[in-house]
Amino acid sequence: MSVAYPSPSVTTASEPPSSARRYVPELDGLRAIAVLLVILFHSNPDGPFEGGWIGCDIFFVLSAFLITSILVEEREKTGRIRYGQFYWRRCIRLFPALIVFLAAYVAVAPIFLPGYPHLRDALIAGFYLSNFAIVIAHIPVMITHTWSLAAEEQFYLIWPATLILIARVKRPVLILGAVWLGLTVLRFTTDDWVARYYGPATHGTGLVLGAILYFLVREGRLSIRPIHAAAAFGLLAALSMYAQIGAPELAITVTELIAALIIGAIVSNPGSMRFLATRYLVGLGKISYGLYLWHYPISRIVRGVGSYWAEFTLTFSLSLALACLSYFTVESWGRRLRGSIKPTGLSTAQAVA
């Protein structure tokens, strides 16, 4: 998914906001790191990257940051948010690739796990209910990873209307900060780790923090030095190896803050993190949606074929091939269709975020 960020994010407090947008390749590079962490984890949860699941928290913060920027910009330019247009564009961006993935899953999965109700799980995932289903019934099994897609889609459903109310107050950061803190505390007080990790409230904090980050940067109240972001990457590497999914409370919180720190450094100090803009990282970032969709059932199938690195190589290679196929076929169709329905007041760069 290509990403863009409005220029008000990189202005100082004394500079008037601009309506121009520019593409920030470092954000795609960060997306690539997030999906690689998840694949490293799922290739074998008992392997050396047992904390790689924190990649999902990076996705949450970044997604909410970008979506909030688009919605706020549209409201300021047109005086309203076109809900139907927003949801339609999200749908044609995300749903075609998901439908193809789920159809392939239903067709192929019975070969590897016969007798299991794969169609039921595909319907749960297709209606973006996986996070609720996991907490209630511990399903789906082979496409468990769709819980994060469900969490984001549920955010997309409620956030535009909620944002209208929040944007009217003088200090939206205070309200959102209280929500983030409350949900974070709730995560620490929930006994069941499955509910803590997969619950839409207890693991939705990254989405709230992404919105907070947008308002902080927009108001010119955040300027992060690259050296601090570099230190954050060191902590991120440690978490990717040692964070325990059965005890996610603190790791989720720390990862969210790290992600906000890195994104803040990228947009408040343009060009300061050029290593994230390398060709291969940006390329992986652009196909990260397909990589995420395909990698998990593949990882379940190839586990046990050899060493950890053999499992990772197989998982990554097969996922990469299918993600590229998806990106240049069904996702390309969606991009063309979206390009013909540009939201009023938004630039092309905003439209593809």
C-alpha positions in Angstrom: 0.0 0.0 0.0 1.6 3.3 -1.0 1.7 5.9 1.7 1.7 9.6 1.8 1.7 12.3 4.4 0.4 15.9 4.2 2.9 18.6 4.4 1.3 20.2 7.6 3.0 17.3 9.4 6.4 18.7 8.7 5.8 22.3 9.3 6.8 24.1 12.4 4.2 25.6 14.8 4.7 29.0 13.2 4.2 27.9 9.6 0.7 27.8 8.2 -0.5 24.4 7.1 -0.2 23.6 3.4 -2.5 21.4 1.4 0.3 19.9 -0.6 1.2 16.3 -0.1 4.4 14.4 -0.6 5.3 10.8 -0.8 7.4 9.6 2.1 9.2 6.3 1.1 10.5 5.8 4.7 7.0 5.1 5.8 6.8 2.2 3.3 10.2 1.1 4.5 8.8 1.0 8.1 5.9 -1.0 6.8 8.3 -3.5 5.3 10.1 -3.9 8.6 6.8 -4.5 10.4 5.7 -7.3 8.0 9.1 -8.9 8.1 9.0 -9.1 11.9 5.6 -10.8 11.7 6.8 -13.3 9.1 9.9 -14.0 11.1 7.7 -14.8 14.1 5.1 -16.9 12.3 7.7 -18.9 10.5 8.1 -20.7 13.8 6.9 -19.0 17.1 9.5 -21.1 19.0 12.3 -19.7 16.8 14.7 -16.8 17.5 12.1 -14.1 16.7 9.4 -15.1 19.2 8.6 -11.4 19.7 8.1 -10.6 16.0 4.4 -10.3 16.5 5.1 -6.7 17.6 5.1 -5.9 13.9 1.3 -5.7 14.1 1.5 -2.9 16.6 3.7 -0.9 14.2 1.0 -1.4 11.5 -1.7 -0.1 13.8 0.1 3.1 14.7 1.1 3.8 11.1 -2.4 3.0 9.7 -4.2 5.3 12.2 -1.7 8.1 11.6 -2.2 8.0 7.9 -6.0 7.6 7.9 -6.4 10.4 10.4 -4.3 12.7 8.3 -6.5 12.0 5.2 -9.8 12.5 7.1 -8.7 15.7 8.8 -7.4 17.2 5.6 -10.7 16.4 3.8 -12.8 17.9 6.5 -10.7 21.1 6.5 -10.9 21.5 2.7 -14.5 20.5 2.1 -16.1 21.1 5.5 -17.2 17.5 5.8 -16.1 13.9 5.5 -17.7 11.9 2.6 -18.4 8.7 4.5 -19.7 6.7 1.5 -16.7 7.6 -0.6 -14.2 6.9 2.3 -15.7 3.4 2.9 -16.0 2.6 -0.8 -12.3 3.5 -1.3 -11.3 1.3 1.7 -13.4 -1.5 0.4 -11.9 -1.6 -3.1 -8.4 -1.2 -1.7 -8.7 -4.1 0.8 -11.5 -6.4 -0.1 -10.6 -7.8 -3.6 -7.2 -9.1 -2.4 -8.8 -10.6 0.7 -11.6 -12.3 -1.3 -9.0 -13.9 -3.6 -6.9 -15.0 -0.6 -9.9 -16.5 1.2 -11.1 -18.3 -2.0 -7.7 -19.9 -2.4 -7.6 -20.8 1.3 -11.0 -22.6 1.1 -9.8 -24.5 -2.0 -6.4 -25.5 -0.8 -6.6 -25.8 3.0 -8.7 -29.0 3.1 -5.7 -30.8 1.6 -3.6 -30.0 4.6 -6.3 -30.0 7.3 -9.2 -32.2 6.1 -12.5 -32.3 7.9 -12.1 -28.8 9.4 -14.8 -26.2 8.7 -12.5 -23.9 6.6 -15.5 -22.1 4.9 -16.7 -21.1 8.3 -13.4 -19.5 9.2 -13.2 -17.8 5.8 -16.6 -16.2 6.4 -15.6 -15.0 9.8 -12.4 -13.4 8.3 -14.4 -12.0 5.3 -16.8 -10.2 7.6 -13.8 -8.9 9.7 -14.8 -10.7 12.9 -11.8 -12.7 13.5 -10.7 -10.8 16.6 -14.0 -11.4 18.3 -14.2 -15.0 17.2 -10.7 -15.8 18.6 -11.6 -14.3 22.0 -15.0 -16.1 22.2 -14.3 -19.4 20.5 -10.5 -19.6 19.6 -11.3 -19.6 15.9 -10.2 -19.2 13.1 -7.2 -21.6 13.2 -5.2 -21.5 10.0 -6.0 -17.8 9.3 -5.7 -16.5 12.8 -3.7 -13.6 11.5 -6.8 -12.0 10.1 -7.6 -10.7 13.6 -5.5 -7.6 12.9 -7.3 -6.9 9.6 -10.6 -7.1 11.6 -9.3 -4.7 14.2 -8.3 -2.1 11.6 -11.5 -2.5 9.6 -13.5 -1.9 12.8 -11.4 1.2 13.4 -12.2 2.4 9.9 -15.9 2.0 10.6 -16.1 4.0 13.8 -13.2 6.5 13.4 -14.6 8.9 10.7 -17.7 9.8 12.7 -15.8 9.8 16.0 -13.1 12.1 14.5 -15.8 14.7 13.6 -16.6 15.0 17.3 -13.1 15.0 18.5 -11.8 17.5 16.0 -14.3 20.1 17.3 -12.6 20.3 20.7 -9.6 22.6 21.3 -7.3 19.9 22.5 -8.2 16.5 20.9 -4.9 15.1 22.1 -6.1 15.3 25.7 -9.2 13.2 24.9 -7.4 10.7 22.8 -4.6 10.5 25.4 -7.1 9.6 28.1 -8.6 6.9 25.9 -5.2 5.4 25.1 -4.2 5.4 28.8 -7.5 3.9 29.8 -7.3 1.1 27.3 -3.7 0.5 28.1 -4.6 0.1 31.8 -7.4 -2.2 30.9 -5.0 -4.5 29.1 -2.9 -4.8 32.2 -6.0 -5.8 34.3 -7.4 -8.5 32.0 -6.6 -12.0 33.2 -7.0 -14.0 30.0 -4.0 -13.4 27.7 -6.0 -14.3 24.6 -8.4 -11.5 25.5 -5.5 -9.1 26.2 -3.9 -9.8 22.9 -6.8 -10.2 20.5 -9.4 -8.1 22.1 -10.5 -5.1 20.0 -10.3 -2.8 23.1 -7.2 -4.1 24.8 -5.2 -4.3 21.6 -6.7 -1.3 19.8 -4.4 1.2 21.6 -2.0 1.5 18.7 -4.8 2.8 16.6 -5.5 5.5 19.2 -1.9 6.4 19.5 -1.5 6.8 15.8 -4.3 9.4 15.8 -2.6 11.1 18.8 0.7 11.2 16.9 -1.0 12.9 13.9 -2.4 15.7 16.0 0.9 16.2 17.9 2.9 16.6 14.7 0.3 18.7 13.0 0.2 21.1 15.9 4.0 21.4 15.6 4.5 20.0 19.1 6.7 17.1 18.2 10.2 17.1 16.9 12.2 13.9 17.4 15.9 13.7 16.8 17.1 10.9 14.6 19.4 9.6 17.3 16.4 8.9 19.5 14.7 7.0 16.7 17.9 5.0 16.1 17.9 4.0 19.7 14.3 3.0 19.3 15.2 0.6 16.5 17.7 -1.1 18.9 14.9 -1.7 21.4 12.6 -2.9 18.7 15.2 -5.5 17.7 15.4 -6.7 21.3 11.6 -6.9 21.6 11.4 -8.9 18.4 13.5 -11.6 20.0 12.3 -11.6 23.6 8.7 -10.3 23.8 6.3 -13.0 25.0 3.0 -13.3 23.2 1.5 -14.9 26.3 2.4 -11.8 28.3 1.9 -8.9 25.8 0.9 -6.1 28.1 4.1 -4.2 28.4 5.6 -5.2 25.0 2.5 -3.8 23.1 2.8 -0.5 25.0 6.5 -0.1 24.4 6.2 -1.1 20.7 3.4 1.5 20.2 5.6 4.2 21.7 8.6 3.1 19.6 6.5 3.1 16.4 5.2 6.6 17.2 8.8 7.8 17.9 10.1 6.4 14.6 7.2 7.8 12.6 7.5 11.1 14.4 11.2 11.2 13.5 10.5 10.4 9.8 8.0 13.2 9.3 9.5 15.9 11.6 13.0 15.5 10.2 12.6 14.7 6.5 15.5 12.7 5.1 16.9 11.8 8.5 16.1 8.0 8.2 17.1 7.3 4.6 18.0 3.7 5.3 14.2 3.1 5.4 13.9 4.5 1.9 16.1 1.8 0.3 14.7 0.3 -2.9 14.0 -3.2 -1.5 12.4 -2.0 1.8 10.1 0.4 -0.1 9.2 -2.4 -2.5 8.3 -4.8 0.3 6.4 -2.1 2.0 4.2 -1.5 -1.1 3.3 -5.2 -1.2 3.1 -5.7 2.5 -0.7 -6.2 2.5 -0.4 -9.2 0.2 2.6 -10.5 2.2 0.6 -10.3 5.4 -2.4 -12.0 3.8 -0.6 -15.0 2.4 2.2 -15.7 4.8 0.4 -17.2 7.8 -1.3 -20.3 6.3 1.9 -20.9 4.3 3.9 -20.8 7.5 1.6 -23.3 9.2 2.0 -25.7 6.2 5.8 -25.5 6.0 6.6 -25.8 9.7 8.7 -28.8 10.4 10.3 -29.0 7.0 13.8 -28.3 8.4 15.6 -25.6 10.3 14.0 -22.3 11.4 15.8 -20.5 8.5 14.6 -23.1 6.0 11.0 -22.5 7.2 11.4 -18.8 7.0 12.9 -18.9 3.5 10.1 -21.1 2.2 7.4 -19.0 3.9 8.9 -15.7 2.7 9.6 -16.9 -0.8 6.1 -18.3 -1.4 4.4 -15.4 0.2 6.5 -12.9 -1.8 5.5 -14.7 -5.1 1.8 -14.6 -4.2 1.9 -11.1 -2.9 3.5 -9.9 -6.1 0.9 -11.7 -8.1 -1.8 -10.1 -6.0 -0.3 -6.6 -6.3 0.0 -6.6 -10.1 -3.4 -8.2 -10.7 -6.4 -7.8 -8.4 -4.8 -5.0 -6.3 -3.8 -3.2 -9.5 -7.4 -3.3 -10.6 -8.5 -1.8 -7.3 -5.9 1.0 -7.6 -7.1 1.9 -11.0 -10.7 2.0 -9.8 -9.8 4.1 -6.8 -7.9 6.5 -9.0 -11.1 7.3 -10.9 -12.8 8.3 -7.6 -10.6 10.9 -6.0 -12.0 12.4 -2.9 -12.8 16.1 -3.2 -10.0 18.3 -1.9 -7.5 15.5 -1.7 -4.4 15.2 -3.9 -3.5 12.0 -5.8 -1.0 11.2 -3.1 -3.6 11.3 -0.4 -5.9 9.2 -2.5 -3.5 6.3 -2.6 -2.6 6.3 1.1 
